[in-house]
Amino acid sequence: MAREPSYTIGVEEEYFIVDRETRDLVRDMPDGLLAACEEITEGTISPEFIRSQIEVGTPVSGSVKEVRAHLAQLRSDVASVVSEYGLAIISSSTHPFAAWGEQLHTDKTRYNTLADALQGVVRRLLICGMHVHVGIEDEDVRIDLMNQVLYFLPHLLALSTSSPFWHGDDTGLNSYRTAVFRTLPRTGLPDEFLDWSHYQRHAQILVASGVIEDETKLWWDIRPSARYPTLEMRSTDIATRIDDGISLAAMYVSLLSMLFQLRQENQRWRVYSRMLLMENVWRAQRYGVSESLIDFGIGKLVPMPDLVAELVELVAEDARRLNCVEEVAHAREIVRRGTSADRQRAIYQAAIASGADDREALIGVVDFLIEETVSGL
């Protein structure tokens, strides 16, 4: 019988850096900004592929509450530093009107190699995400839980959506980030693997052939981390409000705990075909929480409020053991008031109804994102 995972948790978030005057993205970070962020933060700070982005990463945390405290401090610290340069951060998976063709990529060997290999698709990668690492030390358990938790990734995506606008247009999708990211190779849902060695055999074919340098270039919606003994969830948009993002992290770690408990009882969650799972991914990126997902067990569409209520109940015991009951229950509040994508659209539509032109309405959305990103810290 496998040893129970530690369920340690770490969160990585990517932010856009905007000019407070124009509300557009900065084309390049001011000299000294990154160093100033590194100096005052306890977590990790790093540039991203696009120069108008910055990534933060929390220290390894023993609980959801601890990781929230770290993440709140990181958001606050980075927001404080960039404000000294007349800038602000926004926690949103797309910028409402920035043009990808005007962006510059970071001049580092890793990013130059990516730019050369992926060409136009990576130049369009003007998106931000959130990644959640959960400590699962046993490698075979890591793969087993990855296979099973795929079922719930569309639910997490629906709750996270924050990217309805692209190049100033309402895309009609709540997560346009997902559509942009899918143009890269080795993205989407991973295959089902029998165990760790099965996964390694497949990954090493790509490494040995020179197609990829290492397993960090497997950009699936969920993957065994190549650097840490964790299962890294990458399927969601970045939530604008910190409590929404923490709710996603709490739900994810609670789901993994629930699935492990089933495993200990010689049970498991049914693994469905990628065809069916991808249909729910599409519905999540298209509608967020405003429409239904398919319950494959009964073969019917079920409204998100009902699905989220079932999820909260499903992981209730695990959430209690992990001390994150309130954080998991917060998912109901997300459904009640809508995701960031829903609120961005509401801000835009209200501005248009009040007589604003398109640009003014989009600037209003950026102002909303600036405020919401640091709200509740």
Wavefront OBJ file of the C-alpha trace (Angstrom):
o trace
v 0.000 0.000 0.000
v 1.406 3.395 -1.034
v 2.326 5.973 1.555
v -0.042 8.935 1.711
v 1.276 12.006 -0.097
v 2.397 15.051 1.855
v -0.006 17.320 -0.102
v 2.421 20.211 0.188
v 1.363 23.004 -2.119
v 2.942 25.749 -4.172
v 1.400 28.239 -6.576
v 2.907 30.057 -9.552
v 1.125 33.073 -11.052
v 1.903 35.182 -14.104
v 0.906 38.861 -14.245
v 0.773 41.468 -16.975
v 2.490 44.788 -16.320
v 0.492 47.780 -17.549
v 1.189 51.485 -17.865
v -1.152 53.328 -15.500
v -1.520 56.204 -17.954
v -2.281 54.324 -21.177
v -3.478 51.071 -19.525
v -1.644 49.260 -22.305
v 1.123 46.749 -21.650
v 4.637 48.040 -21.213
v 6.852 46.891 -24.070
v 9.782 46.322 -21.757
v 10.421 46.245 -18.028
v 12.129 49.367 -16.676
v 15.726 48.872 -15.598
v 15.927 47.691 -12.018
v 12.300 46.615 -11.672
v 12.928 42.885 -11.593
v 15.835 43.267 -9.181
v 13.711 45.466 -6.914
v 10.975 42.810 -6.870
v 13.494 40.085 -6.069
v 14.911 42.127 -3.202
v 11.672 42.500 -1.243
v 9.948 39.170 -1.907
v 10.355 35.833 -0.147
v 9.164 33.750 -3.089
v 10.660 33.479 -6.555
v 10.336 36.219 -9.162
v 11.253 35.683 -12.788
v 10.665 37.177 -16.237
v 8.411 35.429 -18.716
v 8.705 34.924 -22.479
v 7.001 38.267 -23.139
v 8.754 41.233 -21.529
v 5.497 42.747 -20.260
v 4.936 39.746 -17.968
v 6.326 38.690 -14.621
v 5.979 35.380 -12.778
v 5.876 34.789 -9.043
v 6.149 31.497 -7.206
v 5.342 30.798 -3.582
v 7.606 28.788 -1.293
v 6.564 25.189 -0.654
v 3.689 25.410 1.819
v 2.198 22.914 4.222
v -1.390 24.093 3.814
v -3.748 26.086 1.628
v -3.888 28.860 4.231
v -0.115 29.113 4.284
v 0.149 29.298 0.513
v -2.524 32.026 0.458
v -0.482 34.122 2.879
v 2.616 33.734 0.697
v 0.715 34.536 -2.503
v -0.972 37.588 -0.982
v 2.424 38.914 0.099
v 3.888 38.311 -3.367
v 1.024 40.088 -5.117
v 1.244 42.976 -2.681
v 5.022 43.287 -2.937
v 5.125 43.165 -6.748
v 2.213 45.622 -7.042
v 4.011 47.990 -4.677
v 7.294 47.864 -6.586
v 5.800 48.355 -10.052
v 3.689 51.288 -8.790
v 6.936 53.167 -8.083
v 7.546 53.071 -11.840
v 4.056 54.330 -12.741
v 2.924 50.805 -13.554
v 0.454 48.239 -12.221
v -0.041 44.482 -12.415
v -3.190 42.759 -13.591
v -4.069 39.167 -12.823
v -5.902 38.176 -15.981
v -5.156 35.575 -18.616
v -5.392 38.068 -21.485
v -5.097 41.845 -21.659
v -8.327 43.428 -22.948
v -6.784 45.249 -25.917
v -2.994 44.758 -26.149
v -1.635 43.663 -29.536
v 0.622 40.628 -29.530
v 2.512 41.842 -32.600
v 3.818 44.842 -30.669
v 5.362 42.781 -27.861
v 9.027 41.934 -27.332
v 10.275 38.603 -26.058
v 12.846 38.288 -23.282
v 16.418 38.038 -24.569
v 17.526 34.879 -22.794
v 18.881 31.687 -24.365
v 15.848 29.653 -23.282
v 13.383 32.115 -24.796
v 15.433 32.724 -27.937
v 15.424 28.974 -28.546
v 11.649 28.873 -28.080
v 11.158 31.786 -30.453
v 13.250 30.088 -33.118
v 11.560 26.695 -32.705
v 7.921 27.758 -32.429
v 7.877 30.897 -34.582
v 4.479 32.607 -34.991
v 2.568 30.545 -32.459
v 4.858 31.516 -29.591
v 4.878 35.194 -30.620
v 1.109 35.148 -30.059
v 1.568 33.758 -26.533
v 0.320 36.916 -24.816
v -1.385 34.985 -22.036
v -0.995 34.430 -18.301
v -1.814 31.376 -16.228
v -1.749 29.881 -12.764
v 0.012 26.615 -11.923
v -0.623 24.630 -8.752
v 1.936 22.083 -7.525
v 0.853 19.420 -5.028
v 3.426 17.181 -3.365
v 2.932 13.514 -4.293
v 6.156 11.727 -3.536
v 5.380 8.265 -4.926
v 5.944 8.406 -8.698
v 3.421 5.698 -9.599
v 0.782 7.350 -7.406
v 1.529 10.634 -9.167
v 0.722 9.078 -12.543
v -2.341 7.213 -11.257
v -3.858 10.369 -9.765
v -3.032 12.351 -12.905
v -5.058 9.893 -14.985
v -8.072 10.203 -12.703
v -8.114 13.918 -11.890
v -8.337 14.761 -15.606
v -12.101 14.365 -15.214
v -12.251 17.475 -13.020
v -9.985 19.815 -14.977
v -12.858 21.289 -17.029
v -14.662 22.155 -13.784
v -11.582 24.004 -12.504
v -11.144 25.782 -15.841
v -14.777 26.933 -15.818
v -14.336 28.413 -12.325
v -11.151 30.253 -13.302
v -12.028 31.972 -16.581
v -10.549 35.451 -16.948
v -9.766 35.931 -20.654
v -12.830 36.995 -22.671
v -11.110 39.804 -24.649
v -8.361 39.591 -27.256
v -6.993 42.520 -29.273
v -9.937 44.654 -28.161
v -12.592 42.175 -29.272
v -14.971 40.129 -27.166
v -14.072 36.648 -28.361
v -17.295 35.072 -27.128
v -15.163 32.700 -25.063
v -14.654 33.009 -21.331
v -11.153 31.522 -21.622
v -9.541 32.645 -24.844
v -6.193 31.833 -23.209
v -7.008 28.162 -23.710
v -7.483 28.659 -27.443
v -4.209 30.569 -27.777
v -2.233 28.048 -25.744
v -3.553 25.099 -27.769
v -1.624 26.320 -30.827
v 1.586 25.186 -29.136
v 2.707 21.562 -29.413
v 2.443 19.196 -26.446
v -0.476 21.022 -24.853
v -3.962 19.884 -23.833
v -4.801 16.729 -21.934
v -2.044 14.124 -21.551
v -2.491 10.528 -22.580
v -3.335 7.910 -19.988
v -0.191 6.196 -18.680
v -0.023 2.863 -16.885
v 2.622 3.924 -14.369
v 5.736 6.075 -13.964
v 7.958 3.890 -16.163
v 5.340 3.953 -18.942
v 5.275 7.744 -18.797
v 9.073 7.936 -18.728
v 9.423 5.697 -21.788
v 7.201 8.008 -23.796
v 8.800 11.224 -22.570
v 12.318 9.945 -23.158
v 11.602 9.209 -26.819
v 11.067 12.948 -27.329
v 14.148 13.811 -25.276
v 16.415 11.213 -26.881
v 15.353 12.214 -30.378
v 16.206 15.843 -29.639
v 12.671 17.097 -30.129
v 12.646 18.522 -26.598
v 15.461 19.247 -24.171
v 13.670 17.804 -21.157
v 10.223 17.178 -19.707
v 9.669 20.851 -18.856
v 8.716 21.205 -22.522
v 5.642 19.012 -21.989
v 3.097 21.797 -21.547
v 0.048 19.669 -20.815
v -2.884 20.863 -18.697
v -1.475 18.666 -15.950
v 1.916 17.005 -15.711
v 4.367 15.398 -13.327
v 6.756 18.227 -12.584
v 10.206 17.693 -14.051
v 11.800 19.609 -11.164
v 9.816 18.674 -8.061
v 8.003 15.589 -6.682
v 4.671 17.214 -7.511
v 1.674 16.906 -9.791
v 1.383 20.283 -11.496
v -2.062 21.520 -12.548
v -1.797 24.004 -15.447
v -5.283 23.910 -16.953
v -6.802 27.063 -15.489
v -6.798 30.738 -16.299
v -5.304 32.933 -13.613
v -8.016 34.149 -11.274
v -8.196 37.912 -10.841
v -9.209 37.814 -7.168
v -6.803 35.949 -4.928
v -9.567 34.130 -3.024
v -10.881 32.707 -6.302
v -7.440 31.364 -7.188
v -6.944 29.903 -3.719
v -10.340 28.211 -3.996
v -9.134 26.480 -7.173
v -5.945 25.356 -5.430
v -7.935 24.072 -2.444
v -10.336 22.182 -4.686
v -7.457 20.643 -6.622
v -5.538 19.373 -3.585
v -8.778 18.103 -2.031
v -9.647 16.198 -5.202
v -6.227 14.549 -5.184
v -6.725 13.559 -1.551
v -10.156 12.127 -2.344
v -8.765 10.097 -5.239
v -5.916 8.781 -3.116
v -8.365 7.624 -0.440
v -10.277 5.734 -3.134
v -7.028 4.137 -4.256
v -6.336 2.951 -0.699
v -9.721 1.207 -0.769
v -8.925 -0.454 -4.123
v -11.328 1.856 -5.924
v -10.769 4.546 -8.518
v -12.528 7.254 -10.449
v -13.544 6.098 -13.889
v -11.189 7.267 -16.644
v -13.110 8.597 -19.636
v -11.955 9.040 -23.223
v -10.160 12.214 -24.261
v -12.965 12.791 -26.776
v -15.488 13.183 -23.959
v -13.196 15.107 -21.647
v -12.280 17.577 -24.390
v -15.955 18.316 -24.947
v -16.182 19.505 -21.359
v -12.954 21.480 -21.762
v -14.526 23.254 -24.725
v -17.705 24.021 -22.813
v -15.659 25.359 -19.891
v -13.571 27.663 -22.068
v -16.622 28.810 -24.015
v -19.106 29.400 -21.191
v -17.271 29.410 -17.870
v -19.831 28.889 -15.103
v -22.803 30.288 -17.029
v -23.686 27.008 -18.750
v -23.526 23.291 -17.986
v -20.950 20.530 -18.290
v -21.594 16.898 -19.133
v -21.919 14.473 -16.246
v -20.580 11.384 -18.000
v -21.924 9.059 -15.324
v -25.514 9.932 -16.207
v -24.864 11.131 -19.740
v -26.552 14.503 -19.256
v -25.700 18.187 -19.115
v -25.760 19.454 -15.534
v -25.728 23.170 -14.568
v -22.531 24.410 -12.955
v -24.214 25.361 -9.636
v -25.270 21.743 -9.216
v -21.895 20.365 -10.296
v -20.005 22.653 -7.926
v -22.323 21.746 -5.047
v -21.593 18.071 -5.779
v -17.846 18.733 -5.900
v -17.883 20.565 -2.574
v -19.722 17.639 -1.006
v -17.508 15.061 -2.746
v -14.317 16.457 -1.200
v -15.833 17.614 2.104
v -14.016 15.063 4.261
v -10.708 15.714 2.524
v -11.134 19.479 2.798
v -11.658 19.063 6.546
v -8.495 16.990 6.889
v -6.546 19.526 4.850
v -8.066 22.473 6.737
v -9.465 24.199 3.645
v -13.242 23.821 4.010
v -13.937 27.542 3.572
v -11.625 27.821 0.592
v -13.314 24.894 -1.186
v -16.790 26.225 -0.358
v -15.825 29.564 -1.947
v -16.338 27.887 -5.340
v -20.070 28.336 -4.775
v -19.515 32.087 -4.491
v -17.628 32.104 -7.806
v -20.606 30.457 -9.490
v -23.052 32.835 -7.800
v -21.370 36.078 -8.897
v -19.582 34.844 -12.006
v -15.913 34.592 -12.879
v -13.560 37.415 -13.774
v -14.549 36.948 -17.429
v -18.210 37.543 -16.571
v -17.376 40.650 -14.551
v -15.080 42.037 -17.255
v -17.894 41.771 -19.773
v -20.324 43.426 -17.369
v -17.916 46.362 -16.855
v -17.472 46.757 -20.603
v -21.182 46.553 -21.402
v -22.130 48.998 -18.639
v -19.588 51.507 -19.964
v -20.929 51.194 -23.511
v -24.494 51.609 -22.240
v -23.396 54.796 -20.453
v -22.079 56.303 -23.682
v -18.397 55.319 -23.594
v -16.707 54.413 -26.840
v -15.037 51.044 -27.318
v -11.571 52.164 -26.173
v -12.926 53.907 -23.093
v -14.916 50.826 -22.154
v -11.854 48.590 -22.513
v -9.787 50.984 -20.390
v -12.533 50.652 -17.777
v -11.995 46.885 -17.849
v -8.245 47.354 -17.260
v -8.977 49.673 -14.321
v -11.282 47.010 -12.894
v -8.544 44.375 -13.265
v -5.939 46.591 -11.581
v -8.206 47.073 -8.576
v -9.385 43.459 -8.356
v -5.857 42.061 -8.570
v -4.919 43.582 -5.209
v -8.381 43.408 -3.636
v -8.603 41.323 -0.494
v -4.863 40.987 0.057
l 1 2 3 4 5 6 7 8 9 10 11 12 13 14 15 16 17 18 19 20 21 22 23 24 25 26 27 28 29 30 31 32 33 34 35 36 37 38 39 40 41 42 43 44 45 46 47 48 49 50 51 52 53 54 55 56 57 58 59 60 61 62 63 64 65 66 67 68 69 70 71 72 73 74 75 76 77 78 79 80 81 82 83 84 85 86 87 88 89 90 91 92 93 94 95 96 97 98 99 100 101 102 103 104 105 106 107 108 109 110 111 112 113 114 115 116 117 118 119 120 121 122 123 124 125 126 127 128 129 130 131 132 133 134 135 136 137 138 139 140 141 142 143 144 145 146 147 148 149 150 151 152 153 154 155 156 157 158 159 160 161 162 163 164 165 166 167 168 169 170 171 172 173 174 175 176 177 178 179 180 181 182 183 184 185 186 187 188 189 190 191 192 193 194 195 196 197 198 199 200 201 202 203 204 205 206 207 208 209 210 211 212 213 214 215 216 217 218 219 220 221 222 223 224 225 226 227 228 229 230 231 232 233 234 235 236 237 238 239 240 241 242 243 244 245 246 247 248 249 250 251 252 253 254 255 256 257 258 259 260 261 262 263 264 265 266 267 268 269 270 271 272 273 274 275 276 277 278 279 280 281 282 283 284 285 286 287 288 289 290 291 292 293 294 295 296 297 298 299 300 301 302 303 304 305 306 307 308 309 310 311 312 313 314 315 316 317 318 319 320 321 322 323 324 325 326 327 328 329 330 331 332 333 334 335 336 337 338 339 340 341 342 343 344 345 346 347 348 349 350 351 352 353 354 355 356 357 358 359 360 361 362 363 364 365 366 367 368 369 370 371 372 373 374 375 376 377
